[in-house]
Amino acid sequence: MADKWDVEFSSEKDVVANHPNILADQRKDYKGMLVIKVFQVYVEVAVDNPPPKTHLLVAAAKETAEELQRIAIQDIDALAKEVADLQGEEKLGNKKAAETAKKLVEKVDKALKKLADEFGLEIRKAVQKALIGKKEKLRSSSRSVFRGVTLDEDAFDEDVATEVPSFFDDTVKQLAAAGKEAYKLSGEEADNRQALIQSIKGQMEAIDKSIEASVSKGGKGKFDMELYVKENSKDLHKLSQSKQKYVDFVKDFDDKLEKTIKELDKVEKLSDKDQCLKDNKLVGREYGDYRKAAETIRNTFDGKLKAADQVDDLFTKEWKNGAAFMAAQKSLENQPSTMKSGKAMEDSGKELEKLNAELKKLAKG
């Protein structure tokens, strides 16, 4: 026999409604026809100023919880009846019975997951109503969740057409767009880095001219960095801005790739649970190529940021014929381009889109 509801008023001044699985009986009754996963309910309704006797609050919560459970059971029972009818139709020659059953199951699965989200709200409203004479506005938290219902593989003789899961369709579009952007940003990174190199070079040339002007006026060619900084603060600020612009660009590029890789992590985990995608080796290969390209780009960023940071020290070191400036330029020039990897990301995104389209065609037959 299934577990009963555990509804109580806790010492923390919460009305707590708990049930480990409200569809436990149906899970057993329809084994071989439906795979019914756990439907757990856990709701807490905080009551800061409870009445002396809280049994009315508990009773209201329990009544509402049981009513919602009744709805869930009713939905599953009705679904099981429809599936049983379709099983009979298949024996009479209906080759579309399995497909119809699958769609009915998906519809009920969606409805029950929505119902799980309503437990917290509905129980809170019931407790609020039972709080007679009190104006306190209650708060609730819910960890209720339905893990889902699917058609049992052996429920029908006819194979059910495998559909491309919606998560794959949606994520592939995101990955393709991100790959295209990565290729574009790779080109912009090179342009921004070159702009910073030119800013360093321009400042070095400005200092050389300053020294030459000093010599032409009878100076000894010695360079006073501290004095130069004081007299040319505006020009130095422009160089600092150029450096910061490049750093901000690289960090923003990195953030975008990090988010993209997290999306890839999610879709790979979900794909491992979907037989259609798990069995398709091309999907896994494109995931791998896409990830490799994205990580290759990200792995260049630390070196590029360190090279850019050399700008901060240019005016704290001795001039030495511009040695520090030339070293900073060279360090930035030697940073690897990510154009090839950006193109690889874009290409893998396009390949995933092609695979998605092909899988959809196969699903439609």
C-alpha positions in Angstrom: 0.0 0.0 0.0 1.2 3.5 -0.9 2.6 5.8 1.8 0.1 8.3 3.3 0.4 12.0 3.6 2.5 13.4 6.5 1.0 16.9 7.3 1.9 18.7 10.5 2.6 22.0 12.1 6.3 22.0 12.9 8.2 23.5 15.8 9.6 26.1 13.3 6.1 27.4 12.8 5.6 25.9 9.4 2.7 23.8 8.0 4.6 21.0 6.3 3.0 18.7 3.8 5.1 15.7 2.7 4.5 12.6 0.5 7.3 10.5 -1.0 5.4 9.4 -4.1 1.7 10.2 -4.7 1.6 7.9 -7.7 3.2 4.8 -6.0 0.1 2.6 -6.5 -0.3 3.6 -10.2 3.4 2.9 -10.8 2.8 -0.7 -9.8 -0.7 -1.1 -11.4 0.4 0.0 -14.9 3.8 -1.6 -15.0 4.5 -3.0 -18.5 2.3 -0.2 -20.0 3.6 3.0 -18.4 6.9 3.9 -16.7 5.8 6.2 -14.0 8.6 7.9 -12.1 8.5 9.4 -8.6 6.1 12.2 -7.9 7.3 13.6 -4.6 5.6 16.5 -2.8 7.2 18.6 -0.1 5.7 22.0 0.8 6.4 24.3 3.7 4.1 27.2 4.6 5.6 29.6 7.1 3.1 31.0 9.7 4.9 33.6 11.9 1.8 34.3 14.1 -0.1 31.0 14.3 -3.4 30.7 16.3 -3.3 28.7 19.6 -4.7 25.7 17.8 -3.2 24.8 14.4 -5.3 21.8 13.5 -7.4 23.8 11.1 -4.3 24.9 9.2 -3.1 21.3 9.0 -6.5 20.0 7.9 -6.8 22.6 5.2 -3.3 21.8 3.9 -4.0 18.1 3.9 -7.4 18.4 2.1 -5.8 20.5 -0.7 -2.9 18.1 -1.0 -5.1 15.1 -1.3 -7.3 16.9 -3.9 -4.3 17.6 -6.0 -3.2 14.0 -5.6 -6.6 12.9 -6.8 -6.2 15.0 -9.9 -2.8 13.4 -10.6 -4.2 9.9 -10.1 -7.2 10.7 -12.3 -4.9 11.8 -15.1 -2.8 8.7 -14.9 -5.9 6.4 -14.8 -7.4 8.1 -17.8 -4.1 7.8 -19.7 -3.8 4.1 -18.9 -7.3 3.5 -20.1 -6.6 5.3 -23.4 -3.3 3.4 -23.8 -5.1 0.1 -23.2 -7.7 0.9 -25.8 -4.9 1.7 -28.3 -3.2 -1.6 -27.5 -6.5 -3.2 -28.5 -6.6 -1.2 -31.7 -3.1 -2.2 -32.6 -4.2 -5.9 -32.5 -7.0 -5.0 -34.9 -4.5 -3.5 -37.3 -4.0 0.1 -36.3 -0.3 0.7 -37.1 -0.5 4.2 -35.7 -1.6 3.2 -32.3 1.8 3.3 -30.7 2.5 6.7 -32.1 -0.8 8.0 -30.8 -0.1 6.5 -27.4 3.3 8.2 -27.2 1.8 11.6 -27.9 -0.9 11.1 -25.2 1.8 10.1 -22.7 3.8 13.2 -23.5 0.7 15.4 -23.0 0.0 13.9 -19.6 3.7 14.1 -18.6 3.7 17.8 -19.3 0.4 18.4 -17.4 1.6 16.5 -14.3 4.9 18.4 -14.2 2.9 21.6 -14.2 0.7 20.2 -11.4 3.8 19.6 -9.3 4.6 23.3 -9.5 1.1 24.1 -8.2 1.3 22.3 -4.9 3.2 25.0 -3.1 0.8 27.8 -4.2 -2.4 25.9 -3.7 -1.5 24.6 -0.2 -0.4 28.1 0.8 -3.7 29.5 -0.4 -5.6 26.9 1.6 -3.7 27.6 4.8 -4.1 31.3 4.3 -7.9 30.8 4.0 -7.9 28.7 7.2 -6.1 31.5 9.1 -9.4 33.0 10.2 -9.1 36.5 11.6 -5.4 36.9 10.8 -4.1 39.3 8.3 -0.6 37.8 8.0 0.5 37.2 4.4 2.0 33.8 4.3 5.1 32.5 2.5 5.7 29.1 1.1 8.5 27.0 -0.4 8.1 23.8 -2.4 10.5 21.0 -3.4 7.7 19.1 -5.2 8.8 17.4 -8.4 7.5 14.9 -10.9 10.2 12.9 -12.6 8.0 12.0 -15.5 6.0 9.3 -17.2 6.9 7.5 -20.5 5.5 4.7 -22.6 6.9 1.3 -21.7 9.0 -0.1 -24.5 7.0 -3.3 -24.5 3.6 -1.7 -24.5 3.2 -2.0 -28.3 4.5 -4.3 -31.0 5.0 -1.5 -33.5 8.1 0.6 -33.0 7.4 4.2 -32.0 9.0 6.7 -34.4 11.9 8.3 -32.7 11.5 12.1 -32.5 14.4 14.6 -32.1 14.1 15.9 -28.6 13.3 19.6 -28.3 16.4 20.3 -26.1 18.6 19.2 -29.0 16.8 21.4 -31.5 17.0 24.4 -29.2 20.6 24.0 -28.1 21.9 23.3 -31.6 20.6 26.7 -32.7 22.4 28.3 -29.7 25.6 26.5 -30.5 25.5 27.4 -34.1 24.9 31.1 -33.3 27.7 31.0 -30.7 30.1 29.4 -33.2 29.4 32.0 -35.8 30.0 34.8 -33.2 33.2 33.1 -32.0 34.6 33.3 -35.6 33.7 37.0 -35.8 35.1 37.8 -32.4 38.3 36.0 -33.2 38.9 38.5 -36.0 38.0 41.4 -33.8 40.4 40.2 -31.1 43.2 40.4 -33.6 42.2 43.9 -34.7 41.9 45.1 -31.1 45.3 43.6 -30.2 46.9 45.3 -33.2 45.3 48.6 -32.2 47.0 48.2 -28.8 50.3 47.4 -30.4 50.1 50.6 -32.5 49.3 52.6 -29.4 52.4 51.3 -27.7 54.4 52.0 -30.8 53.0 55.5 -31.1 53.9 56.3 -27.5 57.4 55.0 -28.0 57.9 57.2 -31.0 56.6 60.2 -29.1 59.3 59.6 -26.4 62.0 59.3 -29.1 60.9 62.6 -30.5 61.0 64.1 -27.1 64.6 63.0 -26.6 65.6 64.2 -30.1 64.1 67.6 -29.4 66.0 67.8 -26.1 69.3 66.9 -27.9 68.7 69.5 -30.6 68.3 72.1 -27.8 71.7 71.2 -26.3 70.5 68.5 -24.0 72.5 65.3 -23.3 69.9 62.9 -24.5 69.0 61.6 -21.1 65.4 60.8 -20.5 63.5 61.7 -17.4 60.5 59.3 -17.3 59.0 60.8 -14.2 58.9 64.3 -15.7 57.6 62.9 -19.0 54.7 61.2 -17.2 53.7 64.5 -15.5 53.8 66.5 -18.7 52.0 64.0 -21.0 49.3 62.6 -18.7 46.6 62.9 -21.4 48.5 60.8 -24.0 49.4 58.2 -21.4 45.7 58.0 -20.4 44.8 57.2 -24.0 47.3 54.3 -24.0 45.8 53.1 -20.8 42.3 53.3 -22.3 43.5 51.3 -25.3 44.9 48.6 -23.1 41.7 48.4 -21.0 39.5 48.2 -24.1 41.5 45.2 -25.2 41.4 43.5 -21.8 37.6 44.1 -21.5 37.1 42.6 -25.0 39.1 39.5 -24.2 37.3 39.0 -20.8 33.9 39.4 -22.5 34.9 36.9 -25.2 36.0 34.5 -22.5 32.7 34.9 -20.6 30.7 34.1 -23.8 32.7 31.0 -24.5 32.4 29.8 -20.9 28.6 30.1 -21.1 28.6 28.3 -24.4 30.7 25.4 -23.0 28.2 25.1 -20.1 25.4 24.8 -22.6 27.4 22.1 -24.4 27.9 20.3 -21.1 24.1 20.2 -20.6 23.2 19.0 -24.0 25.8 16.3 -23.9 24.5 14.9 -20.6 20.9 15.0 -22.0 22.0 13.4 -25.2 23.5 10.5 -23.3 20.0 9.7 -22.0 18.4 9.9 -25.4 18.8 6.7 -27.5 18.4 8.6 -30.8 21.3 11.0 -30.1 23.4 8.5 -28.1 23.5 6.0 -31.1 24.4 8.7 -33.6 28.2 8.8 -33.6 28.3 11.9 -35.8 26.6 14.0 -33.0 29.2 13.0 -30.5 32.0 13.8 -32.9 30.7 17.2 -33.6 30.2 17.9 -29.9 33.9 17.0 -29.4 35.1 19.1 -32.3 33.1 22.1 -31.1 34.4 21.8 -27.5 38.0 21.4 -28.7 37.8 24.6 -30.8 36.1 26.6 -28.0 38.7 25.5 -25.4 41.6 26.1 -27.7 40.4 29.8 -28.0 40.0 30.1 -24.3 43.4 28.7 -23.6 45.0 31.7 -25.4 43.4 34.3 -23.2 45.7 34.1 -20.2 48.7 34.8 -22.3 47.0 37.7 -24.1 45.9 39.3 -20.8 49.4 39.0 -19.4 50.9 40.5 -22.5 48.5 43.5 -22.3 49.3 44.0 -18.6 52.9 44.9 -19.5 51.5 48.3 -20.5 50.9 49.1 -16.8 54.7 48.9 -16.2 56.0 50.8 -19.2 56.3 54.1 -17.3 57.7 52.7 -14.1 60.9 51.3 -15.7 64.0 52.9 -17.1 63.9 54.0 -20.7 66.9 51.9 -22.0 66.2 53.0 -25.6 62.6 51.8 -25.3 63.4 48.2 -24.4 60.3 47.7 -22.3 58.1 49.1 -25.1 59.6 46.9 -27.7 59.2 43.8 -25.4 55.5 44.7 -24.8 54.9 45.0 -28.6 56.7 41.7 -29.3 54.8 39.9 -26.6 51.4 41.0 -28.0 52.5 40.3 -31.6 53.5 36.8 -30.7 50.1 35.9 -29.2 48.3 33.2 -31.3 45.4 34.0 -33.6 42.2 32.1 -32.9 40.7 32.6 -36.4 41.2 28.9 -37.2 39.6 27.7 -34.0 36.8 30.2 -34.4 36.1 28.9 -37.9 36.1 25.3 -36.5 33.5 26.3 -34.0 31.4 27.9 -36.7 31.8 24.8 -38.9 30.8 22.4 -36.1 27.8 24.5 -35.3 26.7 24.2 -39.0 27.3 20.5 -39.0 25.1 20.1 -35.9 22.4 22.0 -37.6 22.6 19.7 -40.6 22.5 16.6 -38.4 19.4 18.1 -36.6 17.6 18.6 -39.9 18.5 15.0 -41.1 17.3 13.5 -37.8 14.0 15.4 -38.1 13.5 13.9 -41.6 14.2 10.4 -40.4 11.7 10.9 -37.5 9.0 11.9 -40.0 9.8 8.8 -42.1 
